[in-house]
């Protein structure tokens, strides 16, 4: 075997450690909300999450598009159409899905699809105008049937006692670079949702972004989401011991290469949100596929 030599890229600057947020627009936010299914149980409470997300993302100056109860073909076609848009004047992309799931799939109204279908059309050369820009995916769904029992510990033995809350620029990049996927729970486990108020993960995500979205770096924000979900929540099903007092731990996978802030947009750049050219095309496609 010949000896491999790794050399430094002369065009890379280690000082360029912040994603560019000086573009005219924040970007596109897609929210896929699934309440009703042909074969799965109804997801009561999800519309509360949808409405909270719409308000939150709009306040961050995203151009928000909501899709309710799409079937598999509609979900995949909608993602494909939006991936053909040009995002050169945008900071980032956000996609949120709220549905049923298993370890490797998400459920549309009629059937399931692989979770990686969410981002496959937005990475690398499939969507050139998003190269070097953060692409964020948030998934509120079960990833199995296992229940998190939680671990009892002594707060006095922890180094950070305040954490222990009780329940009350290169010219090329890897294709998978600049991607962030945050799941509401880790693989194999349930994700909890209140029939009235919605999912604990989405509730916490909205609360954290509303309070600190313009103040803290993205990964710090999401660490706060994980922290609050893990320590401030437990299930409340007093008439069923199997499901009562269980915990939830979000899981984050990131290939982000820089720090990202939801910086304020100047008045001249945020008075009119970008209206994407393909909105009409997407709506026509969905209308043509309705029963």
Backbone bond lengths (Angstrom), bond angles and torsions (degrees), N, CA, C in turn:
res aa  C-N    CA-C-N  psi(-1)  N-CA   C-N-CA  omega(-1)  CA-C   N-CA-C  phi
1 X - - - 1.471 - - 1.528 109.27 -
2 X 1.331 116.14 131.79 1.459 119.86 179.64 1.518 110.03 -75.63
3 X 1.303 115.75 150.50 1.460 121.35 -178.01 1.523 110.14 -72.39
4 X 1.336 116.40 132.02 1.454 121.95 179.98 1.525 109.64 -92.89
5 X 1.308 116.56 133.82 1.457 121.49 178.87 1.521 108.97 -118.18
6 X 1.320 116.84 124.09 1.457 122.03 178.51 1.514 108.52 -100.55
7 X 1.299 116.44 123.47 1.460 120.72 -179.07 1.519 110.05 -112.03
8 X 1.310 116.21 156.38 1.461 120.82 177.86 1.518 110.54 -76.71
9 X 1.334 115.53 147.49 1.456 120.96 176.83 1.525 108.03 -82.10
10 X 1.312 118.76 115.61 1.468 120.86 -175.74 1.520 113.52 -67.19
11 X 1.349 116.77 -16.68 1.462 119.46 -177.87 1.534 112.25 -91.55
12 X 1.344 116.33 -4.16 1.463 119.02 -179.07 1.523 110.48 -89.66
13 X 1.311 115.43 133.68 1.466 121.62 177.58 1.519 109.14 -114.57
14 X 1.327 116.94 119.15 1.455 120.34 -179.07 1.519 112.14 -67.80
15 X 1.322 117.67 -15.11 1.462 120.74 179.43 1.521 111.90 -78.24
16 X 1.322 116.67 -16.56 1.468 120.50 179.66 1.524 108.85 -84.40
17 X 1.331 116.56 70.98 1.460 120.88 -171.99 1.518 113.60 -105.87
18 X 1.327 117.54 11.40 1.451 122.06 177.42 1.522 110.00 -120.82
19 X 1.334 116.39 135.65 1.461 119.38 172.65 1.528 109.23 -66.80
20 X 1.310 115.50 145.34 1.463 121.16 -179.13 1.527 109.97 -71.50
21 X 1.315 116.65 119.64 1.466 121.59 176.72 1.526 110.59 -120.25
22 X 1.323 115.83 27.76 1.463 120.17 178.69 1.522 112.02 -100.05
23 X 1.330 116.91 10.42 1.460 120.15 178.35 1.532 110.72 -68.45
24 X 1.315 116.12 165.28 1.459 120.47 -177.49 1.522 112.61 -63.54
25 X 1.343 116.80 -33.85 1.453 120.62 -172.36 1.522 111.38 -129.60
26 X 1.321 115.70 151.60 1.450 120.19 176.33 1.523 109.93 -65.35
27 X 1.333 116.04 -51.38 1.454 119.45 178.99 1.512 112.48 139.67
28 X 1.314 114.20 -168.63 1.460 123.00 -176.11 1.520 110.52 -96.28
29 X 1.342 116.72 141.04 1.464 122.44 172.91 1.528 108.40 -128.27
30 X 1.312 115.83 120.46 1.464 122.45 177.26 1.516 108.70 -106.46
31 X 1.326 116.73 131.72 1.461 121.35 178.52 1.526 108.05 -123.88
32 X 1.328 115.97 115.15 1.465 122.24 177.09 1.530 107.88 -101.65
33 X 1.318 115.06 110.22 1.467 121.62 -174.72 1.526 109.39 -110.50
34 X 1.329 116.74 120.99 1.464 120.99 -178.52 1.522 110.17 -117.13
35 X 1.313 114.84 113.14 1.461 121.48 177.41 1.524 111.64 -107.03
36 X 1.325 117.02 -42.46 1.459 122.50 -174.70 1.528 111.57 -113.70
37 X 1.330 115.38 141.57 1.462 121.80 -177.12 1.525 109.74 -135.13
38 X 1.317 114.85 159.73 1.457 119.10 177.87 1.526 111.55 -78.81
39 X 1.331 117.89 -31.97 1.466 120.95 -175.97 1.529 113.66 -126.77
40 X 1.332 118.63 -12.70 1.466 122.07 -178.33 1.528 110.26 -103.04
41 X 1.323 115.50 165.27 1.459 120.56 179.51 1.530 111.55 -69.00
42 X 1.321 115.19 150.74 1.459 120.95 176.34 1.517 109.93 -65.36
43 X 1.341 117.01 140.68 1.461 122.46 -179.12 1.538 109.31 -99.10
44 X 1.319 116.16 78.99 1.464 120.34 178.24 1.526 110.29 -61.24
45 X 1.314 116.40 140.61 1.460 121.98 178.03 1.511 114.58 96.43
46 X 1.342 116.72 -13.71 1.469 118.91 -174.75 1.526 112.40 -69.62
47 X 1.337 117.51 -27.08 1.470 118.61 179.99 1.526 111.76 -69.40
48 X 1.328 116.64 -26.67 1.464 120.29 174.33 1.527 109.48 -65.53
49 X 1.343 116.14 -42.97 1.468 120.44 176.07 1.522 110.92 -61.55
50 X 1.312 116.25 -44.44 1.465 120.96 179.71 1.519 111.69 -57.47
51 X 1.319 116.78 -47.08 1.457 120.70 -177.73 1.529 111.38 -67.09
52 X 1.333 116.43 -39.47 1.466 119.90 177.53 1.523 111.20 -64.42
53 X 1.316 116.32 -41.50 1.466 120.37 178.56 1.524 111.38 -64.05
54 X 1.316 116.49 -41.88 1.462 119.61 179.67 1.520 110.95 -59.82
55 X 1.339 116.23 -45.75 1.467 120.33 179.57 1.528 110.99 -63.91
56 X 1.327 116.00 -44.81 1.461 120.40 -177.57 1.521 111.63 -64.26
57 X 1.330 117.07 -51.61 1.467 120.84 -176.90 1.526 111.36 -65.39
58 X 1.324 116.43 -34.97 1.467 119.64 175.73 1.521 110.94 -64.74
59 X 1.338 116.38 -38.11 1.461 119.53 179.56 1.524 111.69 -67.38
60 X 1.336 116.43 -25.80 1.470 121.23 175.93 1.524 111.70 -86.67
61 X 1.331 116.63 6.48 1.463 124.59 175.10 1.527 113.38 71.55
62 X 1.327 116.19 30.52 1.461 120.15 168.56 1.516 109.43 -81.59
63 X 1.328 116.05 152.91 1.456 121.47 169.29 1.524 105.64 -89.65
64 X 1.338 117.29 104.53 1.456 122.67 -168.23 1.527 111.07 -96.77
65 X 1.334 114.54 132.94 1.465 121.05 176.46 1.524 108.73 -127.54
66 X 1.340 115.56 124.32 1.457 122.59 -176.43 1.526 109.52 -103.63
67 X 1.326 116.61 135.17 1.463 121.81 176.35 1.519 108.76 -128.48
68 X 1.334 116.68 119.23 1.459 122.46 -177.10 1.529 111.44 -104.58
69 X 1.319 115.80 130.20 1.467 123.52 168.77 1.528 113.81 53.78
70 X 1.320 117.62 44.72 1.461 120.75 176.14 1.525 110.12 -75.10
71 X 1.330 116.44 151.22 1.459 119.12 171.45 1.524 109.60 -83.62
72 X 1.309 116.36 175.08 1.462 121.15 -174.79 1.531 111.71 -57.59
73 X 1.300 116.98 -46.67 1.469 120.81 -178.09 1.527 110.27 -61.05
74 X 1.320 116.75 -40.80 1.461 120.86 -179.00 1.527 111.52 -68.11
75 X 1.331 116.65 -41.12 1.468 119.95 178.97 1.527 110.33 -60.60
76 X 1.324 116.51 -50.89 1.460 120.68 -175.75 1.523 111.77 -67.12
77 X 1.329 116.91 -37.90 1.464 120.12 179.10 1.527 110.90 -69.32
78 X 1.329 116.85 -38.88 1.461 120.34 178.61 1.519 110.85 -62.57
79 X 1.333 116.97 -44.25 1.465 121.01 177.75 1.526 110.82 -61.95
80 X 1.320 116.43 -41.59 1.467 120.37 -178.83 1.530 110.70 -64.67
81 X 1.325 116.77 -44.65 1.471 120.18 -179.17 1.525 111.14 -62.72
82 X 1.327 117.33 -44.79 1.459 119.33 -179.66 1.517 112.33 -66.53
83 X 1.323 117.69 -27.58 1.470 119.92 178.88 1.520 112.08 -69.74
84 X 1.317 117.27 -14.61 1.463 121.53 -179.68 1.524 111.98 -89.42
85 X 1.330 116.88 -1.58 1.468 121.66 177.60 1.533 109.81 -74.65
86 X 1.311 116.00 164.12 1.469 122.65 176.14 1.530 108.84 -102.10
87 X 1.335 115.86 127.62 1.447 121.04 -175.59 1.524 112.34 -118.92
88 X 1.311 117.31 24.00 1.461 121.06 -175.57 1.522 112.66 -60.32
89 X 1.325 118.18 -31.49 1.457 121.08 -177.42 1.528 112.13 -100.23
90 X 1.335 117.03 22.28 1.462 122.21 179.88 1.527 110.84 -118.22
91 X 1.339 116.27 154.71 1.459 121.81 178.86 1.520 112.69 -79.03
92 X 1.352 116.82 -38.67 1.461 118.76 -169.02 1.525 110.58 -166.08
93 X 1.323 115.15 -178.85 1.464 123.28 176.82 1.518 108.41 -132.18
94 X 1.343 117.08 140.18 1.459 122.17 174.74 1.525 109.17 -129.09
95 X 1.326 116.51 133.42 1.461 122.90 174.43 1.525 107.53 -129.78
96 X 1.327 116.63 128.35 1.462 121.97 178.56 1.523 108.36 -121.89
97 X 1.337 116.19 134.11 1.461 121.65 176.89 1.517 108.59 -126.93
98 X 1.324 116.40 131.34 1.451 122.57 177.62 1.522 108.44 -126.36
99 X 1.328 116.12 112.19 1.452 119.78 -172.09 1.519 110.64 -165.39
100 X 1.327 117.11 -173.34 1.459 122.41 169.24 1.528 107.95 -82.94
101 X 1.325 116.23 159.13 1.451 119.44 179.20 1.514 112.24 -160.05
102 X 1.337 115.02 172.84 1.461 122.97 172.15 1.527 106.67 -135.61
103 X 1.313 120.35 -173.80 1.466 119.40 -173.99 1.529 115.82 -54.12
104 X 1.339 118.21 -27.95 1.457 118.97 -173.59 1.527 114.37 -130.52
105 X 1.322 118.37 -1.33 1.455 121.17 -173.43 1.522 112.13 -134.01
106 X 1.331 114.79 157.36 1.450 123.06 171.90 1.525 108.33 -118.96
107 X 1.329 116.21 153.57 1.458 119.93 -175.26 1.526 111.48 -106.02
108 X 1.338 114.48 127.91 1.453 121.11 167.03 1.532 107.16 -89.57
109 X 1.308 117.04 -172.32 1.460 119.65 -176.49 1.516 112.77 -61.19
110 X 1.356 116.48 -37.11 1.459 120.41 -172.74 1.525 114.44 -107.03
111 X 1.334 118.58 -28.52 1.463 121.26 -176.26 1.528 109.13 -162.43
112 X 1.331 115.92 178.35 1.466 119.74 -176.04 1.522 111.69 -102.64
113 X 1.339 115.75 165.29 1.456 122.48 178.19 1.528 108.14 -144.86
114 X 1.335 117.91 154.33 1.476 120.58 -178.56 1.521 111.27 -62.57
115 X 1.321 116.25 140.46 1.454 120.21 -176.64 1.524 111.87 -60.82
116 X 1.333 117.81 -32.82 1.466 120.21 -178.73 1.525 112.74 -68.11
117 X 1.329 117.39 -11.27 1.464 120.32 175.62 1.519 111.65 -62.78
118 X 1.322 116.58 -21.30 1.458 120.01 179.79 1.519 111.69 -63.76
119 X 1.326 117.37 -40.43 1.464 119.85 -172.45 1.520 114.81 -112.11
120 X 1.315 119.30 -9.00 1.466 120.42 -171.52 1.527 112.22 -59.04
121 X 1.331 118.44 -32.76 1.466 120.86 -178.09 1.525 113.60 -84.50
122 X 1.340 117.16 -7.08 1.461 119.82 -176.37 1.522 113.13 -105.41
123 X 1.326 117.86 -0.99 1.466 120.24 -175.12 1.520 111.11 -100.12
124 X 1.335 115.04 155.52 1.463 121.41 173.18 1.518 113.90 53.48
125 X 1.322 115.00 -141.14 1.458 120.79 -176.21 1.520 114.07 -75.08
126 X 1.325 117.91 -4.57 1.464 119.46 176.75 1.520 110.76 -71.36
127 X 1.319 116.64 -24.31 1.462 121.37 176.02 1.527 107.47 -142.14
128 X 1.331 117.35 76.47 1.469 121.78 -172.19 1.522 114.45 -55.94
129 X 1.333 117.69 -33.46 1.468 118.83 -176.11 1.526 112.78 -73.10
130 X 1.337 118.24 -8.02 1.462 121.26 175.48 1.524 112.78 -101.09
131 X 1.325 117.10 0.74 1.465 119.47 177.05 1.526 108.85 -62.24
132 X 1.312 116.42 131.00 1.458 121.05 -179.79 1.512 114.44 81.88
133 X 1.333 117.47 4.82 1.463 122.15 178.89 1.529 109.56 -115.61
134 X 1.327 118.37 145.21 1.467 120.48 178.93 1.525 111.62 -65.38
135 X 1.314 114.93 134.68 1.469 122.65 176.15 1.523 106.65 -122.10
136 X 1.335 116.12 109.42 1.461 121.56 -170.10 1.518 111.30 -111.39
137 X 1.334 116.12 130.64 1.455 122.51 -178.62 1.530 108.84 -126.08
138 X 1.329 116.15 125.90 1.462 121.95 -179.55 1.525 108.74 -119.21
139 X 1.324 116.11 126.67 1.457 121.22 -171.14 1.521 110.58 -123.81
140 X 1.325 116.07 113.10 1.460 122.97 173.98 1.522 107.35 -98.76
141 X 1.333 116.74 98.58 1.467 121.03 -178.03 1.519 109.50 -166.79
142 X 1.326 116.09 150.95 1.457 119.48 171.74 1.524 109.36 -66.74
143 X 1.326 115.81 152.36 1.463 121.50 176.66 1.525 110.08 -124.48
144 X 1.311 116.13 22.68 1.454 122.80 -178.48 1.514 109.33 153.53
145 X 1.331 116.49 -169.06 1.452 121.26 -176.57 1.525 113.45 -114.55
146 X 1.332 117.19 -2.07 1.466 119.93 -178.89 1.523 110.47 -66.48
147 X 1.329 116.04 147.29 1.457 122.57 179.45 1.520 109.45 -109.16
148 X 1.320 116.12 138.39 1.459 121.83 -179.99 1.522 108.82 -89.15
149 X 1.333 116.81 109.63 1.454 121.40 -176.41 1.525 112.61 -73.71
150 X 1.334 116.83 -20.91 1.450 119.55 -174.58 1.517 110.42 80.21
151 X 1.317 116.82 163.86 1.460 123.25 -179.68 1.519 108.71 -127.53
152 X 1.303 116.78 125.77 1.466 121.17 178.16 1.520 108.66 -79.04
153 X 1.325 116.54 131.12 1.455 120.29 -179.67 1.525 109.52 -139.63
154 X 1.303 114.81 164.84 1.459 122.09 -179.52 1.520 109.93 -96.68
155 X 1.329 118.43 110.28 1.468 120.56 -178.63 1.517 113.74 -55.33
156 X 1.338 117.03 -28.40 1.467 120.35 -177.84 1.523 112.16 -68.31
157 X 1.347 116.38 -16.87 1.463 119.74 -177.92 1.526 111.76 -95.53
158 X 1.340 116.87 -1.03 1.457 120.62 -179.79 1.522 110.50 -89.44
159 X 1.321 116.21 145.07 1.463 120.83 179.26 1.520 111.87 -67.80
160 X 1.330 115.78 -37.99 1.462 120.43 -178.65 1.525 108.00 -111.00
161 X 1.318 116.61 90.52 1.449 120.59 -173.92 1.522 112.21 -66.49
162 X 1.302 117.65 -26.16 1.463 120.90 -178.37 1.517 111.35 -69.45
163 X 1.326 117.41 -17.26 1.457 120.08 179.82 1.522 112.08 -76.41
164 X 1.295 117.66 -16.42 1.459 121.82 -168.51 1.514 110.78 -91.34
165 X 1.300 117.13 68.68 1.448 120.93 179.80 1.525 110.00 -78.28
166 X 1.304 114.97 146.87 1.450 119.48 178.27 1.517 108.89 -95.61
167 X 1.322 115.61 176.80 1.469 118.99 -176.16 1.514 110.38 -68.85
168 X 1.116 161.43 -17.47 1.490 157.97 174.24 1.549 99.18 -68.09
169 X 44.137 148.61 15.96 1.353 111.55 76.22 1.525 122.48 -135.92
170 X 1.382 118.85 101.59 1.485 126.20 178.84 1.513 112.01 -88.45
171 X 1.343 118.85 160.79 1.463 121.83 178.56 1.517 111.46 -90.02
172 X 1.302 119.74 2.77 1.455 123.35 175.34 1.518 108.40 -149.17
173 X 1.330 115.39 157.97 1.460 119.13 179.44 1.516 108.98 -151.44
174 X 1.327 118.60 154.13 1.462 121.04 175.98 1.526 110.10 -62.00
175 X 1.331 118.58 145.27 1.467 120.86 -178.11 1.523 113.65 -56.19
176 X 1.332 117.42 -32.43 1.462 120.48 -176.75 1.524 113.16 -92.18
177 X 1.330 117.61 9.31 1.465 120.09 179.60 1.525 110.96 -69.70
178 X 1.326 116.06 154.73 1.466 124.22 171.60 1.526 112.74 66.47
179 X 1.322 115.19 34.01 1.460 121.50 -179.83 1.521 109.46 -116.36
180 X 1.320 116.32 137.32 1.459 121.40 175.65 1.521 108.56 -132.04
181 X 1.335 115.81 127.86 1.464 121.50 177.14 1.519 107.16 -125.70
182 X 1.318 116.82 122.95 1.460 120.79 177.55 1.520 109.13 -119.68
183 X 1.331 115.02 119.84 1.453 122.27 178.92 1.527 109.32 -95.70
184 X 1.314 116.83 149.01 1.462 120.55 179.42 1.516 112.09 -70.05
185 X 1.338 117.06 -18.55 1.456 121.17 178.91 1.518 109.06 -152.62
186 X 1.327 117.86 166.65 1.456 119.23 -179.32 1.527 110.68 -90.28
187 X 1.330 115.35 163.91 1.459 122.18 -168.14 1.525 112.34 -54.40
188 X 1.329 114.14 135.22 1.451 120.96 176.78 1.508 114.97 91.29
189 X 1.335 117.94 -7.52 1.459 120.85 -171.52 1.534 113.52 -113.92
190 X 1.325 113.48 160.97 1.461 121.73 178.90 1.521 111.14 -74.78
191 X 1.320 115.19 156.30 1.460 122.71 173.42 1.521 106.86 -121.80
192 X 1.339 116.80 131.10 1.454 120.68 -171.21 1.520 112.93 -92.78
193 X 1.328 114.94 143.86 1.462 121.96 -178.52 1.519 108.59 -143.23
194 X 1.337 116.69 132.18 1.447 122.35 175.96 1.529 108.62 -86.42
195 X 1.341 118.84 129.63 1.471 120.93 -176.93 1.521 114.14 -59.28
196 X 1.326 117.00 -19.66 1.461 120.72 -179.52 1.519 112.42 -103.51
197 X 1.333 116.64 -45.72 1.466 121.28 -171.40 1.522 114.63 -96.47
198 X 1.346 117.69 -14.16 1.459 120.32 179.80 1.520 112.74 99.04
199 X 1.337 116.09 -170.42 1.456 122.53 -175.04 1.523 112.08 -75.65
200 X 1.338 115.67 139.97 1.465 119.63 -179.00 1.527 110.97 -62.57
201 X 1.328 118.20 -34.65 1.464 121.09 -179.87 1.519 111.44 -65.38
202 X 1.328 117.05 -48.03 1.469 120.50 -179.65 1.531 110.20 -67.37
203 X 1.325 117.09 -39.28 1.468 119.63 176.27 1.525 111.07 -57.08
204 X 1.337 115.42 -46.43 1.459 120.20 -177.27 1.522 111.01 -70.63
205 X 1.324 117.42 -39.42 1.463 121.22 177.84 1.525 110.41 -59.57
206 X 1.318 116.85 -47.70 1.466 120.74 179.57 1.521 111.31 -62.96
207 X 1.317 116.55 -43.07 1.463 120.97 -178.82 1.525 111.41 -63.38
208 X 1.324 116.28 -44.18 1.470 120.45 -178.03 1.528 111.15 -68.48
209 X 1.307 117.73 -42.53 1.467 120.40 179.78 1.524 111.49 -68.83
210 X 1.322 116.52 -35.41 1.462 119.52 178.20 1.520 110.98 -65.55
211 X 1.341 116.26 -39.35 1.458 120.53 -176.57 1.518 112.88 -79.17
212 X 1.343 116.73 -36.02 1.468 119.91 -170.23 1.519 114.42 -131.72
213 X 1.344 117.51 9.82 1.453 120.90 -174.50 1.513 114.76 -56.43
214 X 1.313 117.82 -34.18 1.466 121.55 -178.96 1.521 112.71 -99.42
215 X 1.344 117.01 8.72 1.455 120.14 -175.23 1.520 113.40 -115.74
216 X 1.331 117.09 -37.63 1.460 120.44 -170.43 1.521 112.41 -113.47
217 X 1.312 115.09 155.16 1.468 121.33 177.18 1.522 108.79 -66.98
218 X 1.347 116.70 150.94 1.457 122.55 -171.01 1.524 113.33 -55.26
219 X 1.328 118.40 -51.25 1.454 120.14 -177.08 1.529 111.61 -66.42
220 X 1.319 116.92 -31.32 1.464 120.05 173.93 1.519 110.26 -65.85
221 X 1.330 116.60 -41.72 1.459 121.35 176.24 1.521 111.07 -58.65
222 X 1.328 116.35 -47.63 1.455 120.19 -175.22 1.521 112.27 -73.12
223 X 1.328 116.61 -28.70 1.464 119.32 171.51 1.526 109.48 -62.79
224 X 1.333 116.21 -37.98 1.458 120.42 175.62 1.519 112.24 -63.28
225 X 1.346 116.74 -37.42 1.464 120.87 176.47 1.524 109.96 -62.64
226 X 1.323 116.63 -46.20 1.467 120.50 178.90 1.518 111.20 -62.42
227 X 1.309 115.22 -43.81 1.469 121.83 -178.33 1.521 111.20 -60.83
228 X 1.327 117.00 -48.23 1.454 120.57 -177.64 1.528 111.56 -69.25
229 X 1.342 117.04 -39.43 1.459 120.20 177.90 1.527 110.54 -62.64
230 X 1.329 115.94 -42.84 1.463 120.85 -176.26 1.528 112.75 -68.75
231 X 1.353 117.54 -41.40 1.457 120.38 -170.72 1.523 114.86 -103.43
232 X 1.320 117.61 -21.64 1.456 119.26 -176.10 1.521 113.19 -101.28
233 X 1.325 116.98 -1.73 1.460 120.20 -175.77 1.521 111.45 -125.31
234 X 1.337 115.20 144.77 1.455 122.00 162.14 1.524 107.17 -153.49
235 X 1.314 116.29 151.24 1.461 120.08 -176.54 1.530 110.64 -66.59
236 X 1.307 115.11 152.44 1.468 120.90 179.59 1.521 108.39 -129.24
237 X 1.331 115.27 93.28 1.459 122.37 177.54 1.533 106.54 -132.54
238 X 1.330 118.07 71.80 1.465 121.86 -170.38 1.522 114.50 -61.82
239 X 1.344 117.60 -23.01 1.461 119.64 -179.09 1.525 112.75 -90.16
240 X 1.326 117.76 4.40 1.464 121.45 178.42 1.526 109.11 -142.50
241 X 1.320 115.92 98.94 1.462 120.85 -174.85 1.526 112.55 -59.36
242 X 1.322 116.68 -30.46 1.467 120.29 -178.38 1.520 111.66 -60.62
243 X 1.328 117.01 -37.10 1.457 121.64 -174.60 1.527 113.47 -105.64
244 X 1.320 117.44 -3.07 1.455 119.93 -176.04 1.528 111.73 -84.41
245 X 1.348 115.51 145.69 1.472 123.14 174.31 1.522 112.57 58.78
246 X 1.325 116.71 41.45 1.465 121.63 177.61 1.529 109.41 -101.22
247 X 1.311 115.77 157.08 1.458 122.27 -174.66 1.531 111.28 -105.68
248 X 1.322 115.76 173.18 1.463 121.96 177.23 1.521 109.13 -144.48
249 X 1.332 116.33 133.45 1.463 121.47 -179.10 1.523 110.57 -126.30
250 X 1.343 117.77 106.08 1.464 119.68 176.01 1.523 112.10 -59.88
251 X 1.316 115.49 159.71 1.465 121.61 -177.45 1.525 109.01 -133.59
252 X 1.314 116.55 129.32 1.459 121.82 -176.80 1.525 110.62 -119.15
253 X 1.323 115.90 131.08 1.465 122.71 174.61 1.529 107.37 -118.95
254 X 1.311 117.17 123.29 1.461 120.58 -174.33 1.513 112.61 -133.94
255 X 1.331 115.08 133.37 1.461 121.47 167.88 1.527 109.56 -117.28
256 X 1.334 116.88 23.41 1.457 120.48 175.61 1.527 109.07 -60.40
257 X 1.312 116.18 142.44 1.458 121.01 -176.46 1.523 112.88 -112.94
258 X 1.333 116.54 -1.75 1.461 121.43 179.29 1.515 109.23 -144.43
259 X 1.302 116.82 173.30 1.454 122.03 174.27 1.525 108.91 -84.71
260 X 1.334 115.85 147.46 1.458 120.48 -177.99 1.520 109.98 -131.66
261 X 1.337 115.20 133.88 1.458 122.32 176.81 1.524 109.60 -125.32
262 X 1.341 116.21 140.09 1.464 120.58 171.13 1.529 107.61 -81.48
263 X 1.303 115.94 73.06 1.458 120.29 -177.65 1.519 111.19 -66.67
264 X 1.331 115.63 152.05 1.457 120.03 176.96 1.522 109.80 -64.49
265 X 1.315 114.85 141.59 1.459 120.07 173.74 1.530 109.03 -90.76
266 X 1.322 116.57 143.29 1.454 119.66 177.99 1.519 109.63 -68.93
267 X 1.312 115.30 158.34 1.473 119.68 -176.95 1.515 111.61 -57.00
268 X 1.318 117.47 -38.49 1.466 120.39 -176.93 1.518 112.66 -69.50
269 X 1.331 116.51 -18.14 1.461 118.58 -177.12 1.523 113.34 -104.82
270 X 1.320 117.43 -10.73 1.460 117.74 -175.25 1.530 113.35 -117.66
271 X 1.342 117.42 3.29 1.450 117.63 -177.79 1.517 112.04 -71.17
272 X 1.342 117.90 -20.61 1.453 120.76 179.10 1.526 108.19 -137.79
273 X 1.340 115.98 111.65 1.453 119.85 179.29 1.520 110.60 -69.01
274 X 1.315 114.75 147.62 1.462 119.77 -178.23 1.523 110.48 -64.23
275 X 1.313 116.79 132.87 1.456 122.58 175.34 1.525 107.61 -104.75
276 X 1.318 115.64 109.02 1.455 119.96 -173.15 1.527 111.26 -71.90
277 X 1.331 114.34 142.36 1.457 120.66 -174.87 1.523 113.53 -62.80
278 X 1.317 117.47 -27.92 1.450 119.96 -172.34 1.524 113.89 -91.76
279 X 1.320 117.52 5.34 1.459 119.12 178.37 1.528 110.99 -53.84
280 X 1.315 116.30 -48.28 1.459 121.41 -177.39 1.520 110.56 -63.39
281 X 1.329 116.79 -41.44 1.462 120.59 -179.94 1.526 111.21 -61.60
282 X 1.322 116.65 -42.51 1.461 120.58 179.63 1.520 110.39 -64.06
283 X 1.323 116.68 -47.54 1.457 119.88 -178.14 1.530 110.80 -62.83
284 X 1.321 117.89 -39.27 1.461 120.88 178.24 1.519 110.90 -63.75
285 X 1.331 115.86 -40.04 1.468 119.16 178.35 1.518 110.82 -62.77
286 X 1.334 116.85 -45.25 1.470 120.55 -178.78 1.522 110.97 -65.32
287 X 1.307 117.20 -40.62 1.465 120.60 179.36 1.519 111.09 -63.98
288 X 1.343 116.94 -37.21 1.453 121.01 -179.27 1.517 112.61 -70.63
289 X 1.352 116.73 -18.74 1.461 120.65 -177.48 1.523 112.83 -103.72
290 X 1.312 116.98 3.09 1.453 119.67 176.89 1.537 109.48 -76.24
291 X 1.347 114.41 149.03 1.465 119.02 179.04 1.533 110.47 -66.31
